[in-house]
Amino acid sequence: MQTRNKIFDDLGQLMTNAMGVAQGAKDEAETAMKGLIDRWLAERDFVTREEFDAVRAMAQKAREENEALKARLDALEAAAAKKPARKTNTS
């Protein structure tokens, strides 16, 4: 009876060790893949989220300024259209 327990104990220990090795291999593979992806992204001209948000905010501000200038220009053109044309003095 003791022999069977030893076999099960050894088998259990073997499985535990195999799971530890598998977990270590998984962690190492994840680290290697993350490093590979990080290097690949660094070689590209991708922007960070912070840079993207900053440029988007600048574009929004420029769009708002353009709309304000367009409204001002439309108002000036409307005012100029209401004024009578000046007579030029030709002698």
PyMOL commands that set and color helices and strands:
alter all, ss='L'
color gray80, all
select helices_A, chain A and resi 2-43+49-82
alter helices_A, ss='H'
color red, helices_A
deselect
rebuild
show_as cartoon
